[in-house]
Amino acid sequence: MYQVLVAHDLSSRSEIALVRAARLTIEREGHLTIVHVVDADLPPPVIEAQRAHAESSLEIEVRRWLGRDKPPYRIEIVSGDPALAIASQAQERAVDLVVAGRHRRRVIADIFTGTTVERLLRQVDGPILIVNNPDQSPYRRVLIPVDFSDASTAAIRFAAAFLPNASLHLFHAYKGPFQDYVVTLSLTFSREERAKFAGPIGEQAKHAMSKLIDSLKLAERQPIVTIMNGDALTLIEEELAKEKTDLVVMGTHARTGLAYALIGSVPEAVLKTGQCDMLIVPVHVSS
């Protein structure tokens, strides 16, 4: 049975994550685990009081947001470090998908520890869906940044299987030889003019994308392909600003610094837009 785990901190961010997690679970005829973590450093009586409050609140949330149309579910109240406790529950239950809401940043603490979501990325072996958009419509338009690494290939493969009816948008950005040097010397070049300095790299990227689509047997899905010259982060931010994307899917190597580093770039740009969700897929995950 397909297993989904949703992390819930009793915030409004977690409410929208709960609804999305429930709908994905129902679509797959699976089982939903709702996990809330209580601070283990509190006095035992306080921990017990918070556990009871959380369980009661979550039962109310389930009835309020899911009503009769809800999947089989369980509520687990655990104590400890949030990221470690959630990861432990995910491993213990062999879940197929972890869902979390966008975590509120605490400026001072996060300088040293990162947000719960950032730390969760380094602890969980499976895909993590970060829910940012209160719109609960099915995912129809999926953007996948492609750099032709095994990580981005894993992201494409997983997205194609996970969302068989969605439109896939494969997005690649490249830079040509000496481009940064030329732009530094003169800011008068248009994007089209700067592309001329890229030489044959754009054609090579088109050829590589075509081979990738063939190798993944995606031709019948007719994915949208965008290959542009410029800074990847800037171009992706511009694409997201068009508000035509429901979900961004990215691949990463699990349990490495790369997952943490990514949060400061493309995923952070995704979360800043407030318009779409993000799915991060470890490179070893297969469909």
Buried (B, 14 or more C-beta within 10 A) or exposed (E): EBBBBBBBBBEEBBBBBBBBBBBBBBEBEBBBBBBBBBEEEEEEEEBEEBBEBBBEBBEEBBEEBBEEEBBEBEBBBBBBBBBBBBBBBBEEBEBBBBBBBBBEEEEEEBEEEBBBBBBBBBBBBBBBBBBBBEEEEEBEBBBBBBEEEEBBBBBBBBBBEBBEEBBBBBBBBBBBEEBEEBBEEEEEBEEEEBBEBBEEBBEEBEEBBEEBBEEBEBEEBEBBBBBBBBBBBEBBBEBBEEEBBBBBBBBBBBBEEBBBEBBEEBBEBBBEBEBBBBBBBBBEBEE
